Structures are given as structure tokens and as C-alpha cells.
Amino acid sequence: MSKKGVSVISGNISPIAGEKYTYHIVDWYKDTPISERNPKNVIWELFRKRKNGKFTTTNIKKKGDSNFTFGEASIGNTYRLEGYLHQPEGGGLIITPKQSSTPKINKVELFYVDDTKGSTFSFREKLRTRAYCSNMFNKEVIFTLWEDDAKGEGHNANSKAIETLPPKKVNEEGVAAAEFTLTKALMQKTAQGETDPKKLEFYVTVEYYKNKKHASENVDINNPFPQQKPPTTSASKPAIPKAKGSPAEQKPKSKKEEKGILESVAEKGKELWDWWEATGTTNKEQQPTVQKPERKSPAIIKEVKVEKKEEGKCPNCEKEITIDEINKVLGDSEDQNYRKKIVSLLNEYINKRKGTAKELHINTCLRKAHFLSEIATETSLLEKKLTEGNTPPYYSENNIKSLWPGKYKELVKSGKLSTVASERPQKHLLNIVYGHKNGNKGGDDGWNYRGKGLIQLTGRTNYKDASNFLNKVFPEDYIDLEANYDKVAEIKYAVLSSIAFWEGKSIYRIADTAKTKESVPNVRFLVNSYDKDNARTKKYFENAIEAFKVDECKKDKVDKKKSNSKVILDFVGKTAKESALSEKTKNVLKEVGEASGNYYIAITSTARTPYDQARIMYDNCKSDLAEQRRTYAPPGQKVINVYANNTSKSREAVIKLMEQKINELGPSTVSKHLANPEILNTFDISYGNLKDRTKFWNEMKKRTELDDMLKENSCYHIQIKQK
């Protein structure tokens, strides 16, 4: 019998405790009738992994509601969330909740000794109280039992502390618990001369200061032997100091603070981080509760308010990627189950950082179109193509000749061409062509760090960079990919490595400027410079424009006309400032670009300060000192000597010494980047991003405005006369 119902769901697999998340239906089984594909009828059920490795239900089951909030108690556990129409199928998302970022107390409750909630107590019994917290595991809170000595008026300035307990730690479930003996209240009243009090009113304060505290409920305890007590006087109401940016700072005053009760709360100048209060009443006939041998467990999962969706953005930019869009880009529907898993993971990681400082730049219609075009070109989103050299297509002798002409000649000369081309898998070939590229160190590095993942991550350096990205942006999913290079071929890291490469190389910046089929090679070059004119990438991009409705996007309007006469000048370097180039220089660049067929020009550096020059020279010297010796004239050599003679000092200290030497020699004698821009515009462009660097060089050399042009540090260093 064919399956019917939900086939793929997506959502955050590392939710933050205390925050609400919505999970989504990505696709349905193909035999599910259209009439049954109603999200309102989908049952969302949560399962927890037990010690034996099996998942059993948590009994949290909701129909048509895919919103979940995981509490502090969920931290350290693994869950599986399923969405289904008829019955659980064992699929879904594996979820591992993470600790929230802001310490806070969510509520404080009072309990009888049998662990049922209470508000009316006997003065002859014990009071139990719990503070439910977020992001406070192993942190300490202080419980204080207070007497309110003003009948019917809540807390009073004359109130006294009955008992302050030693600090209590918040457990792994986010709960701190304490216990008070209420007869101490009567003992205190007797000591004050009230031998027959009628009614006692209490509250518990649970405090979490900047090093921490909090508050609970107002509780009355009636005494069956009443006596009138003398009137009290009001006290002054000084404010409790609040920690800046704390939950306490955002809340109104607590009842305790309104009545001016500060004893043991603001001692030693500590700042209150958060508080909570609860209220209750008593009955004089109240009998003590019988204690049960075991306590109940506090609740684990609770709901919070739904956040408002940000307005004013393109609705298509905001939408998740769908399997239908993927199929439209690729023009086929192969291996749908695997592709659906990729879609689910992509949406999960995009959503995980959406709206944060680490938001991924796969967040506009145009960026999605380019990203999907590139990974489609590399692997077609098929499992069998995730690892280079293991399975077809293999590199033929003609492939080797066109891709690696230098290595081809060496293999022909050594007589090994036929052998390495026919080997399965092609381990020796990849060790030869990649052995000392992209940070590889020879040996089996070429094979170990061959192309893997959706974007075919290649080279030890790129594996290391991807690891650093994960550690910074997705620390919960971090793994050292340089040490565990085969992980990149697993679906999770196949997706994450493609995101890391896209983000780490800032490919999205070029994608933002590439709005036509003719400009696709500018993006493609950053993914695979040997394959920048790939016809399939252009076709995928055309498909992606339609699939992601780029021409309807409010943010990115596609100009469908060829942009032959429109050269894009992109200022991409740290010291590349558009304002540093005159209109004259910009026009020269555009005219040269048009004449040479280079419609994208990446400017990596313009006019510099002496400090910037020193910093750049330091980094270049550290990377390749010999190259810098070949690059600079005598004044620059003196600056390089400062670097060479101070290798034991810190980076910043050496840069400062190099800056001093530049100023001493005269900045413009060291580099024309330091020349007066009104006389000379000096800048570098990345020749690696040029479609045809030779034509660009030849066209620029024809210009009468050109003062000088050099090839250095993987750039063309260009000087344009202004007068």
C-alpha cells in the first residue's frame, strides 16, 4: 500500500529553550489526494529518545498546530518531531534543544508538602516553593520568606524577613526549589509581643542578582486565636538597583519594591537581575497537608507569545525553498527523497539564523537563484555526485587535457596518462592535480581533500575555512572538517559546507550584481575558476529566475536585456572606497571593460592611509616574503626590513613600527596608493574576477590616462593620471 500524508517537514533542529518555533510541511507523499493535503489536519507529535536508544512519545500531540517551545528541562535530551495524517511513521526531524541566551525566571509557584499547588496554608505546616528558570543551569538564586505586617494592604514597609535560605542552584530542568517552616512566622510575632495573632500574610521572594535573585506569591495564614495588632507606619520607598539590560529593568516595580522592602535584597550594592511574585490567601480552619513520599516533576515544555512577522519584505524572498523550485531549476525530478532532505536542511539552517546578526545571505530571490544554480552545476543535488573521483563521471584523457593542461603534458611525458585516467577510483590523478593546491601538502591530500559536498569543496584550506565558519555561525553543529574530511560527503555537512563556501567567499555580493545570463560567469568564477563559462550554469540560472520569481521580486528586478554596455564596478576590499576614485577614473574603467568584454570589475583597494599600507604589507610579507621583496622599490624594501627584523613581536606592534617607517620615508615613495588622489588615482583590481584578463590588460595599456600598470599580489595595480 502506497504511503499518504506528510513526507518531509522542516524547522529548527537546535531550538533555543524558552523560545517558540514553527515547523513546516515541505512536501506530501505523491499518492496523497489533493483534498487531503490540509495542514489543519496534520498531527504533530513529539517523541523523546530514551536510554535504550528508542524514541517513545512524550504525549505532546497537537492537531494543526506546529508551534513548539522547549523548556529548560529539554536541554540534554534528543527528540523526534513527526507530522502525519494517520499514524507516526518513524521519520521527521531529530531535534536537540539548546540553552537560551538570557538568564530569567519564568515563574514562581507555591506547593503543599504533597507537591500539589497551594495558595492557602496552615501555620503548622511546611511551604515548598519552586522557581522555573531559563538559561540558569547551575546558577544560584536566593529564596526569602517575608512577612507583610499590614492587613489587607499587601506588602508593607514595616515587613520583616522571617527566613532567608542559603543560595539554591537551578537544576538541569531549570528549576530551583526551597522549603520553609511557617511556624517560624508565629515565633517571630511572639517575639514582637503578639502572642495571639489573627492573621499572618507572607510572600516568598526569589532573587537573581547580577550575580542574582527573585520573588513569589503573597500568602495569608490565619490563626484561630486572633488578637488586634497595633497600627503601623509607612516607610520610605527607595528603589532597588536594577542591572542594565536585565529582565528586571524591563518589568514594572514588584509589590515588594512598592512597599519599600529592601532588607537583604539590595545589600552590598548588588543589582537585581530579575524577580517574580505570586499571591494567595488562607483559611483559619486549614489543616496541615499530609506529605507524600515522592515529589512530582515540574512541567517541561511551555508556550510563549508568537513574535510578529517583520513587514515590508518581498514575500518571495521570505519564503522557504521548495522541492518544486529545485526540480524547476534542474529540469528533472531525479532522487526526490534525497533532494527533499537537502531542501529540509537548507531551510532549517537558513531559518536558524534568520533575523540575527549571522543571517545567511541566501535570503533574496536573486541570491537563491544563483546559489541553487551553482550547486546544481556541481552535483545536480544527487547523492551519487557528492564525492569527486568515486563514481562516474570520471575524468577522461580529454577532460584532463582541457582542465589541467600543464599536468596533462607531465602525464604524457611520464607515460602515466592512460593509467591515471583509467584507474577507479581516480585517487592517483587527484593526488597529482590537487596535491599542492588550496593548502594541500602533497601525499594523499589531493585525494582526501578532493571535491565533496553540494558545492564540491576542494582543498585543505577550504575545508579548514568551512570548519571556522561552522564554529562561528553554527557552533552547535561544529566539527573539524579538516581532520574529518570524509564528513563533507554526508548530507548534513554537504549542505553546511556549501553554505560555508558561499558565505565565506562572499559570493552573494557578486550575485547581487549578476542579474543577467551574461553575468553568470562572474559568480561561477568564484566557485570554479576553470569552469566559469559553463553553459549548464547559465541554463540553470534562467530556470531559477522563473522558479524563484526573480522578475517579480521587490528587491531584485532582473534586466532581461543584455548588459553589453553596462560595466559593474564592485568595491570589495577592506580599503576599497568608491569615493577614492574620480568620475574620470570610473569612466576609464567602464570604457576598458566594454572594449575588452569584462562587464564585472572587482576593485580590491584604492587610496590608503599609512596604517592601512603597513597592515597590508605586513599580511603580504607573512604570506610570501619573497614575493614582496620582488614587488617593492628601495623605500618599500626598508619597510619590509622592519617586518623581517621584528618577527618576535606581536602583529600590531610590528604594524605600528612599519607605519612609522612609511611616514619617515614619505608615504608616496613607498606606494602610489598613498599619493595625492587629485593628482593620481591608484587602485588594485582582482584579475581573477575578469572574464578575459589579457584583453583587459591590452585595452588598459592603450589608454593615454594610464600612468602605470603592474601585476602584483594577484591583482593589477593601476595608476590613472588626473591632470
matplotlib code that plots the C-alpha trace (Angstrom):
import matplotlib.pyplot as plt

x = [0.0, 1.4, 2.1, -0.1, 0.4, 3.3, 6.7, 9.0, 9.0, 11.4, 12.3, 14.9, 16.6, 18.5, 15.8, 16.7, 15.0, 12.1, 11.6, 8.8, 9.4, 7.2, 7.8, 6.7, 5.4, 7.9, 6.1, 3.5, 3.7, 2.7, -0.3, -1.8, -5.0, -5.1, -8.2, -6.4, -3.3, -4.7, -2.1, -5.0, -5.5, -1.8, -1.0, 2.3, 3.7, 6.9, 9.0, 11.9, 15.0, 15.3, 18.4, 17.9, 18.2, 14.5, 12.1, 8.8, 6.1, 6.1, 2.3, 2.7, 0.5, -1.2, -3.5, -3.0, -0.6, 3.1, 4.4, 6.6, 8.5, 11.1, 11.8, 15.0, 14.2, 14.6, 18.3, 20.5, 17.7, 17.1, 13.6, 12.0, 9.1, 6.8, 3.9, 1.4, -2.2, -2.9, -0.1, 3.5, 5.9, 9.3, 10.6, 10.5, 13.2, 15.7, 15.8, 18.3, 17.3, 19.9, 20.2, 18.7, 20.9, 19.3, 19.0, 15.5, 12.9, 9.7, 7.5, 7.5, 4.9, 4.0, 3.3, 2.0, 4.2, 2.4, 3.6, 0.2, -0.1, -1.2, -2.3, -3.9, -1.7, -1.8, 0.7, 1.6, 3.0, 5.9, 5.8, 7.5, 8.3, 9.8, 11.3, 11.1, 14.1, 15.7, 19.4, 20.3, 21.5, 23.9, 23.2, 22.2, 19.0, 18.1, 14.7, 13.4, 10.2, 8.8, 6.0, 3.6, 2.5, -0.3, -3.6, -5.4, -2.8, -0.3, 3.4, 4.3, 7.4, 7.4, 7.6, 10.5, 12.3, 11.3, 13.9, 16.5, 17.8, 21.3, 21.5, 19.8, 21.1, 19.0, 18.9, 19.1, 15.4, 15.6, 14.0, 15.3, 13.4, 13.2, 11.3, 10.2, 8.7, 5.7, 5.7, 8.7, 6.3, 4.4, 7.6, 8.6, 5.3, 5.6, 9.0, 7.4, 4.9, 1.9, 1.1, -2.2, -2.0, -5.2, -3.7, -0.3, 0.4, 3.5, 5.3, 8.4, 11.0, 13.2, 16.0, 18.6, 21.2, 23.7, 25.1, 21.3, 17.7, 13.7, 10.1, 6.9, 3.4, 1.6, 0.2, -2.0, -2.1, -4.9, -4.5, -7.6, -6.8, -6.9, -5.7, -5.7, -2.3, -1.2, -1.2, 1.9, 3.6, 4.6, 8.2, 10.1, 10.3, 13.8, 14.3, 16.1, 19.0, 18.4, 21.1, 21.3, 19.6, 18.1, 14.6, 14.1, 14.8, 12.0, 9.4, 7.3, 8.1, 7.3, 4.8, 7.8, 9.5, 6.4, 6.2, 9.9, 11.1, 14.8, 16.3, 18.7, 17.6, 19.9, 22.6, 26.2, 25.2, 24.2, 21.9, 18.7, 18.6, 15.1, 12.2, 8.9, 5.9, 2.8, -0.2, -2.6, -5.0, -5.6, -8.4, -8.2, -9.6, -6.9, -5.4, -1.8, -1.3, -0.1, 3.3, 3.8, 7.0, 7.9, 7.6, 6.1, 8.2, 7.8, 6.5, 9.0, 7.6, 5.7, 4.5, 5.5, 4.0, 4.2, 6.6, 5.2, 6.4, 8.6, 6.8, 7.9, 9.9, 9.4, 7.1, 9.1, 12.4, 10.9, 9.5, 11.3, 12.9, 10.6, 11.2, 9.2, 11.5, 14.5, 13.0, 12.3, 15.9, 17.3, 14.7, 14.3, 12.9, 15.6, 16.2, 13.3, 13.7, 17.4, 16.6, 13.8, 16.3, 18.6, 15.7, 14.7, 18.3, 18.8, 15.6, 16.5, 19.9, 18.6, 15.7, 18.0, 20.0, 17.2, 16.8, 20.1, 23.5, 24.6, 21.7, 22.7, 22.9, 20.6, 17.8, 16.7, 15.1, 18.3, 20.6, 18.6, 18.7, 22.5, 23.1, 20.9, 22.4, 25.9, 25.1, 23.0, 26.0, 28.4, 26.3, 22.7, 21.7, 22.3, 23.9, 25.9, 27.7, 28.7, 32.2, 34.6, 36.5, 34.5, 31.7, 31.0, 31.5, 35.3, 38.0, 38.9, 42.2, 40.5, 39.0, 42.5, 43.8, 41.2, 41.1, 44.7, 46.8, 50.1, 49.6, 48.4, 51.8, 53.6, 51.5, 52.1, 55.8, 55.9, 53.7, 51.2, 48.3, 46.4, 47.0, 45.6, 42.7, 41.5, 42.0, 38.8, 38.6, 40.9, 43.0, 46.4, 45.0, 43.5, 46.7, 48.6, 46.3, 45.3, 48.4, 49.8, 46.8, 44.5, 46.7, 47.3, 50.7, 51.2, 50.9, 47.2, 46.0, 44.8, 42.6, 41.5, 40.5, 39.1, 35.7, 32.9, 29.5, 26.9, 29.4, 32.4, 34.5, 38.2, 41.5, 42.7, 42.4, 38.7, 38.0, 39.6, 37.8, 34.5, 35.2, 35.9, 32.6, 30.7, 32.4, 31.4, 27.9, 26.7, 28.7, 26.1, 26.9, 30.7, 33.1, 36.7, 36.3, 40.0, 40.5, 37.3, 37.3, 35.0, 32.2, 31.7, 30.2, 27.5, 24.3, 24.3, 27.8, 27.4, 24.7, 26.7, 29.9, 28.1, 26.7, 30.1, 31.8, 29.0, 29.2, 33.0, 33.8, 31.1, 29.8, 26.4, 28.0, 28.8, 25.4, 23.7, 25.2, 24.7, 21.2, 21.5, 22.6, 25.7, 26.9, 26.6, 30.3, 31.2, 29.5, 30.7, 34.3, 34.3, 33.0, 35.2, 37.5, 38.3, 34.7, 33.3, 31.6, 29.7, 26.6, 24.6, 25.0, 23.5, 20.6, 20.1, 20.1, 17.5, 15.3, 16.0, 14.8, 11.5, 11.4, 12.1, 10.1, 13.1, 11.4, 8.6, 11.0, 10.6, 14.2, 15.9, 14.4, 16.0, 17.0, 16.3, 18.2, 21.8, 24.0, 26.8, 27.4, 27.0, 30.1, 29.7, 32.4, 32.4, 34.4, 35.0, 38.2, 38.6, 40.4, 38.3, 36.4, 34.3, 34.7, 38.5, 38.1, 37.2, 34.5, 37.3, 38.8, 35.5, 34.7, 38.1, 37.4, 34.0, 35.2, 38.1, 35.6, 33.3, 36.1, 37.5, 34.2, 34.8, 31.5, 32.4, 35.4, 36.2, 38.3, 40.1, 42.0, 42.1, 43.8, 45.2, 46.3, 49.9, 48.5, 46.5, 49.6, 51.6, 48.9, 48.6, 52.4, 52.6, 50.0, 51.6, 55.0, 53.7, 52.1, 55.0, 58.0, 60.0, 57.1, 57.1, 60.9, 60.3, 57.4, 58.7, 61.3, 64.1, 61.8, 59.4, 62.3, 63.2, 59.6, 59.9, 63.2, 61.2, 58.9, 61.9, 63.7, 60.8, 59.3, 59.2, 56.9, 53.1, 51.3, 50.0, 53.4, 55.2, 52.5, 53.0, 56.7, 56.1, 53.7, 56.4, 58.9, 56.4, 55.8, 59.5, 60.3, 57.4, 54.2, 54.1, 57.7, 56.6, 53.3, 51.4, 48.3, 49.4, 49.8, 47.6, 44.3, 43.8, 47.0, 47.0, 44.2, 45.8, 43.9, 44.1, 41.6, 41.4, 42.4, 41.0, 37.5, 38.0, 36.4, 39.3, 42.3, 44.6, 42.1, 41.6, 45.4, 45.8, 42.9, 44.1, 47.6, 46.1, 44.8, 46.6, 45.4, 47.4, 50.4, 51.5, 50.1, 51.7, 50.9, 51.4, 49.8, 47.2, 46.0, 46.5, 47.9, 46.7, 47.6, 45.4, 46.6, 44.1, 45.8]
y = [0.0, 3.4, 6.0, 9.0, 12.1, 14.3, 13.1, 15.9, 18.6, 21.3, 23.6, 24.4, 21.2, 23.2, 25.4, 27.7, 26.8, 29.1, 30.4, 29.5, 27.8, 26.9, 23.8, 23.4, 20.9, 20.7, 18.0, 15.3, 11.8, 11.8, 9.5, 11.8, 13.2, 17.0, 17.1, 15.6, 17.9, 20.2, 21.3, 21.8, 18.0, 17.2, 15.8, 17.0, 14.6, 14.8, 11.8, 11.6, 9.4, 7.0, 5.4, 2.3, 4.5, 4.1, 7.1, 7.0, 9.6, 12.5, 12.6, 16.0, 15.8, 18.7, 18.8, 21.6, 23.4, 23.1, 25.6, 24.2, 25.8, 23.6, 24.4, 24.3, 20.6, 19.6, 20.6, 17.5, 15.4, 14.4, 14.5, 13.5, 15.6, 14.0, 15.4, 12.9, 12.5, 8.9, 7.4, 8.0, 6.6, 6.9, 9.8, 13.5, 15.8, 15.0, 17.9, 18.8, 21.9, 24.4, 26.7, 30.2, 33.3, 35.4, 34.2, 34.8, 33.4, 32.5, 32.0, 31.1, 28.7, 27.6, 24.0, 21.9, 19.1, 16.7, 18.7, 20.0, 23.7, 25.8, 29.2, 28.7, 27.2, 26.1, 27.9, 24.4, 23.1, 23.5, 25.6, 24.4, 26.8, 26.4, 28.9, 28.0, 29.5, 29.7, 29.7, 29.4, 25.8, 25.7, 29.3, 30.3, 32.1, 33.3, 32.4, 34.7, 34.3, 37.7, 38.8, 41.5, 43.3, 45.4, 43.6, 43.8, 46.1, 43.7, 44.2, 46.9, 48.9, 47.5, 44.0, 41.8, 38.9, 35.7, 33.5, 33.8, 30.5, 29.7, 30.1, 27.3, 26.1, 25.8, 22.2, 20.8, 21.1, 24.8, 24.5, 25.8, 24.5, 25.6, 24.8, 27.0, 26.2, 28.5, 28.2, 30.4, 33.3, 32.7, 32.6, 35.9, 37.5, 36.2, 37.8, 41.1, 40.9, 39.5, 36.3, 35.7, 37.0, 36.7, 36.5, 36.3, 37.3, 36.2, 36.3, 34.5, 36.4, 34.5, 36.8, 36.6, 39.3, 40.5, 37.9, 37.3, 37.0, 36.7, 36.8, 34.7, 34.8, 36.7, 34.2, 34.6, 32.2, 32.5, 31.8, 30.5, 32.6, 36.2, 39.4, 43.0, 44.4, 48.0, 50.3, 50.5, 53.5, 53.7, 53.6, 55.4, 53.6, 53.6, 51.9, 48.6, 49.0, 47.1, 45.6, 47.3, 45.3, 42.8, 41.5, 43.3, 46.6, 45.9, 45.0, 47.3, 47.5, 44.4, 44.7, 44.3, 47.3, 49.4, 48.8, 49.7, 46.2, 46.2, 44.2, 41.6, 42.5, 45.4, 44.5, 45.1, 47.2, 44.3, 44.9, 42.9, 40.9, 39.5, 38.8, 37.2, 37.3, 35.1, 35.7, 33.6, 33.5, 31.3, 29.9, 29.6, 26.1, 25.0, 21.7, 20.7, 18.7, 15.1, 14.7, 12.3, 10.2, 11.4, 14.7, 15.4, 16.6, 20.1, 20.8, 20.6, 22.4, 25.6, 28.1, 31.8, 34.6, 34.5, 37.0, 39.4, 38.8, 41.6, 43.6, 45.3, 42.5, 40.7, 37.8, 35.5, 36.4, 35.4, 32.0, 28.7, 26.8, 24.0, 20.8, 22.1, 25.0, 22.7, 20.5, 23.6, 24.7, 21.3, 20.4, 16.9, 15.0, 12.5, 11.1, 13.1, 11.7, 12.8, 16.2, 16.7, 16.1, 18.7, 21.2, 20.5, 21.1, 24.2, 25.7, 24.7, 26.4, 29.5, 29.8, 29.1, 32.4, 34.4, 37.8, 37.6, 39.2, 35.9, 35.7, 33.8, 35.5, 33.1, 35.5, 37.1, 35.8, 36.6, 35.1, 31.9, 31.7, 31.9, 29.6, 26.9, 27.3, 26.7, 23.7, 22.3, 22.7, 21.0, 18.0, 18.1, 17.7, 13.9, 11.7, 9.8, 13.1, 14.3, 12.9, 13.6, 10.6, 7.9, 7.4, 8.5, 10.8, 10.1, 12.3, 11.1, 11.9, 14.7, 16.1, 16.1, 17.9, 20.7, 21.1, 20.7, 21.2, 21.6, 18.3, 16.7, 17.4, 16.0, 12.8, 12.3, 12.8, 10.3, 7.8, 7.7, 9.4, 6.3, 4.7, 7.5, 8.2, 4.6, 4.0, 3.5, 5.4, 8.1, 8.5, 9.0, 11.5, 13.7, 13.5, 14.7, 17.6, 18.8, 17.6, 21.1, 23.4, 25.2, 24.5, 20.8, 19.4, 16.6, 12.9, 11.9, 15.4, 15.7, 12.7, 13.4, 17.0, 16.4, 17.9, 16.9, 18.2, 20.1, 22.8, 20.3, 21.8, 21.3, 21.7, 21.6, 25.4, 25.4, 22.5, 24.5, 27.7, 25.8, 24.5, 28.0, 29.2, 26.5, 27.3, 30.9, 30.7, 27.2, 26.2, 23.6, 21.8, 22.3, 19.6, 19.9, 19.2, 19.4, 16.5, 14.7, 15.3, 12.5, 14.1, 16.6, 13.8, 13.2, 15.1, 17.4, 18.6, 18.5, 21.2, 23.1, 23.1, 24.7, 27.4, 28.0, 28.4, 30.7, 32.9, 32.7, 33.7, 36.5, 35.1, 36.7, 40.1, 39.3, 37.5, 40.8, 42.4, 39.5, 39.9, 38.5, 35.3, 37.1, 37.9, 34.4, 33.7, 36.4, 34.3, 31.0, 32.1, 32.3, 28.7, 27.1, 29.4, 26.7, 26.4, 29.9, 29.7, 26.5, 26.5, 24.4, 27.1, 29.7, 27.4, 26.6, 30.3, 31.0, 28.3, 29.7, 33.2, 31.7, 29.2, 31.9, 34.6, 36.9, 39.2, 39.8, 40.5, 43.8, 43.8, 42.5, 43.4, 41.5, 43.3, 40.7, 42.7, 42.0, 44.4, 44.7, 48.4, 48.3, 47.5, 46.9, 48.3, 46.4, 47.8, 44.6, 45.1, 46.5, 49.5, 49.8, 53.1, 54.2, 57.9, 57.5, 57.2, 60.2, 60.1, 60.3, 57.0, 55.3, 56.2, 54.9, 51.6, 51.2, 52.0, 49.5, 46.9, 47.4, 47.2, 44.0, 42.3, 42.4, 43.6, 42.9, 44.6, 43.9, 46.7, 45.4, 48.5, 52.3, 55.1, 54.1, 55.6, 54.8, 52.5, 50.6, 50.3, 49.0, 46.4, 45.2, 44.9, 43.0, 40.5, 40.1, 39.6, 37.0, 35.2, 35.4, 37.5, 36.6, 37.9, 41.3, 41.6, 41.3, 43.8, 46.9, 49.5, 50.6, 52.6, 49.7, 47.4, 49.4, 48.9, 45.2, 45.2, 46.4, 43.3, 41.0, 42.4, 42.2, 38.7, 38.0, 40.9, 41.0, 41.7, 45.1, 46.2, 45.4, 47.2, 50.3, 50.2, 49.7, 52.7, 54.8, 53.9, 54.7, 58.2, 58.7, 57.8, 59.7, 57.7, 58.1, 56.9, 53.5, 53.1, 55.1, 54.1, 56.9, 59.5, 62.6, 61.4, 64.7, 64.0, 60.3, 57.7, 54.4, 51.2, 47.4, 45.2, 41.4, 40.0, 36.6, 38.0, 39.3, 37.3, 37.9, 39.4, 39.5, 41.7, 43.9, 44.4, 45.2, 47.7, 49.5, 49.8, 51.8, 54.5, 57.8, 58.4, 55.5, 56.4, 52.8, 49.3, 46.4, 42.8, 42.1, 40.1, 38.5, 42.0, 44.6, 47.6, 50.6, 54.3, 56.8, 60.4, 63.1, 66.1]
z = [0.0, -1.0, 1.7, 2.1, 4.2, 5.0, 3.6, 4.6, 7.3, 8.1, 11.0, 13.6, 14.9, 17.6, 19.2, 22.0, 25.3, 26.1, 22.6, 20.3, 16.9, 14.0, 12.0, 8.4, 5.9, 2.9, 0.9, 0.8, -0.4, -4.1, -3.6, -1.1, -2.7, -3.1, -1.0, 2.0, 1.8, 4.6, 7.2, 9.7, 9.8, 10.3, 13.7, 15.2, 17.8, 19.8, 20.8, 23.2, 22.8, 25.8, 27.3, 25.1, 22.0, 21.1, 20.7, 22.7, 22.8, 25.2, 24.9, 23.4, 20.4, 18.5, 15.5, 13.0, 15.4, 14.6, 17.2, 19.9, 22.8, 24.5, 28.2, 30.2, 31.1, 27.4, 27.3, 27.0, 25.5, 21.9, 20.4, 17.2, 15.8, 13.3, 11.3, 9.9, 8.8, 10.0, 12.2, 13.1, 10.5, 12.3, 10.2, 11.0, 12.4, 15.1, 17.5, 20.2, 22.2, 23.2, 26.2, 25.8, 25.8, 28.6, 32.2, 33.5, 35.9, 34.2, 37.2, 40.9, 42.4, 46.0, 46.9, 49.8, 51.1, 48.9, 45.9, 44.8, 44.1, 47.1, 48.0, 51.4, 54.1, 57.7, 60.0, 61.3, 58.0, 55.6, 52.5, 49.4, 46.5, 43.1, 40.7, 37.0, 35.1, 31.6, 30.9, 34.5, 35.0, 38.0, 38.7, 42.3, 43.4, 46.9, 48.5, 51.2, 53.2, 54.1, 56.5, 55.3, 58.5, 57.1, 57.0, 53.6, 52.1, 50.6, 51.4, 53.9, 54.7, 58.2, 57.0, 58.2, 56.8, 58.5, 56.9, 54.1, 52.9, 51.6, 47.8, 45.8, 42.5, 39.4, 38.2, 34.7, 34.4, 35.0, 38.5, 41.8, 44.9, 48.6, 51.7, 54.6, 58.1, 58.5, 62.3, 62.3, 61.4, 64.6, 66.6, 65.2, 66.0, 69.6, 69.9, 68.8, 71.6, 69.5, 71.4, 69.7, 66.1, 64.0, 60.5, 59.0, 55.5, 53.6, 50.3, 49.0, 47.1, 44.7, 43.7, 40.9, 41.1, 38.6, 40.5, 41.1, 42.8, 42.6, 44.1, 44.6, 45.9, 48.7, 51.1, 54.2, 57.1, 59.6, 63.3, 65.0, 68.1, 66.9, 68.6, 67.4, 66.5, 66.8, 63.7, 61.7, 60.0, 56.4, 55.4, 52.7, 49.3, 48.0, 44.6, 44.2, 41.8, 38.5, 36.3, 32.9, 30.1, 32.6, 32.7, 36.0, 34.2, 31.8, 34.4, 36.5, 40.2, 42.2, 45.1, 47.4, 45.9, 46.0, 49.8, 50.2, 51.4, 50.7, 53.5, 52.2, 48.6, 47.7, 50.2, 49.3, 46.3, 44.1, 41.2, 40.7, 37.5, 37.8, 40.2, 40.4, 42.8, 43.5, 45.7, 47.9, 50.9, 53.9, 56.0, 59.7, 59.7, 57.2, 58.3, 57.6, 54.4, 54.6, 53.0, 50.1, 49.9, 46.4, 44.6, 41.2, 38.3, 37.1, 33.6, 30.8, 27.8, 27.8, 25.3, 24.8, 22.7, 19.0, 17.5, 14.9, 11.4, 10.0, 7.5, 4.2, 2.7, -0.6, 0.2, -2.2, -0.6, 2.7, 1.5, 2.1, -0.8, -2.1, -3.9, -6.8, -7.2, -7.1, -9.8, -12.0, -11.7, -12.6, -15.2, -13.8, -10.8, -10.0, -6.5, -4.9, -1.4, -1.2, -2.7, -0.2, 2.6, 1.1, 0.9, 4.5, 5.7, 3.7, 5.1, 8.6, 8.5, 6.7, 9.3, 12.2, 11.7, 10.0, 11.7, 13.6, 13.1, 11.5, 8.9, 5.8, 2.5, 0.8, 1.6, -1.6, -4.8, -6.8, -4.3, -4.1, -7.9, -8.0, -5.1, -6.5, -10.0, -8.6, -6.5, -9.4, -11.7, -9.2, -8.1, -9.5, -5.8, -6.2, -3.6, -6.2, -7.3, -3.8, -3.9, -6.8, -8.3, -6.6, -9.2, -12.7, -14.4, -14.3, -15.9, -19.4, -21.1, -22.9, -19.7, -18.1, -21.1, -21.1, -17.3, -16.3, -19.5, -17.5, -15.6, -18.9, -20.5, -17.5, -17.5, -21.3, -20.8, -17.9, -19.8, -16.9, -18.6, -19.6, -16.2, -14.1, -16.4, -16.3, -12.5, -10.5, -8.2, -9.6, -6.5, -8.2, -10.6, -7.9, -5.8, -8.9, -9.9, -6.3, -4.4, -3.7, -4.4, -2.0, 1.1, 0.3, 1.4, -1.0, -0.2, -0.2, 0.4, -3.2, -2.7, 0.9, 0.2, -3.3, -4.2, -1.8, -0.8, -2.7, -3.9, -4.2, -1.5, -2.6, -0.8, 2.8, 3.1, 2.1, 4.5, 7.3, 6.3, 6.3, 9.8, 11.1, 9.6, 11.4, 14.7, 14.3, 12.8, 13.7, 16.8, 17.8, 14.5, 14.6, 13.5, 12.4, 8.7, 8.0, 10.4, 9.4, 5.7, 4.8, 6.8, 3.9, 1.8, 4.4, 3.7, 6.7, 6.1, 2.3, 2.9, 5.6, 3.6, 0.6, 2.9, 4.4, 1.0, -0.3, 2.8, 3.4, -0.1, 0.0, -3.3, -2.6, -3.1, -6.7, -7.1, -6.2, -9.3, -11.7, -12.9, -16.4, -18.1, -19.4, -15.9, -14.5, -15.2, -12.7, -10.0, -11.4, -11.4, -7.6, -7.4, -10.1, -12.0, -14.5, -15.4, -15.4, -18.8, -18.0, -20.3, -17.8, -15.1, -17.4, -18.2, -14.5, -13.8, -16.4, -14.9, -11.4, -12.4, -13.3, -10.3, -7.7, -9.5, -9.6, -12.1, -9.6, -6.7, -4.9, -4.0, -7.2, -10.6, -13.4, -16.5, -19.2, -21.9, -22.5, -20.5, -23.1, -22.3, -18.6, -16.6, -12.9, -10.7, -7.4, -4.4, -2.5, -0.4, 3.1, 1.7, -1.5, -1.3, -4.2, -3.2, -3.7, -7.5, -9.6, -12.2, -14.8, -13.5, -13.3, -16.9, -18.0, -16.2, -17.8, -21.3, -20.9, -19.5, -22.5, -25.0, -23.5, -22.7, -19.0, -17.5, -13.9, -12.3, -8.7, -7.1, -4.0, -2.9, -3.5, -1.7, 1.7, 5.0, 6.1, 8.7, 6.1, 3.9, 6.8, 7.6, 4.1, 3.7, 7.0, 5.9, 2.4, 3.9, 6.3, 3.4, 0.9, 1.9, -1.2, -3.4, -1.5, -2.0, -5.7, -5.7, -3.9, -4.8, -2.3, 0.0, 0.3, 1.0, 4.1, 5.4, 4.7, 6.7, 9.7, 9.3, 8.9, 11.9, 14.3, 13.8, 17.5, 18.3, 18.1, 14.8, 16.0, 17.3, 14.0, 12.0, 14.1, 13.5, 9.8, 9.8, 11.5, 8.8, 6.0, 7.4, 7.9, 4.3, 2.8, 2.2, -1.6, -2.0, -0.6, -2.5, -5.0, -3.0, -0.7, -3.4, -3.7, -5.3, -7.0, -9.0, -9.2, -8.7, -7.6, -7.2, -7.5, -9.3, -9.0, -12.3, -11.2, -11.5, -15.0, -17.8, -20.1, -18.2, -21.3, -23.3, -20.2, -19.9, -23.6, -23.6, -20.5, -21.9, -24.8, -22.5, -22.5, -18.9, -17.7, -15.6, -14.8, -14.6, -12.7, -11.9, -8.2, -5.4, -7.7, -8.8, -11.5, -9.8, -11.9, -11.7, -13.6, -14.1, -13.0, -14.6]

ax = plt.figure().add_subplot(projection="3d")
ax.plot(x, y, z, "-o")
ax.set_aspect("equal")
plt.show()
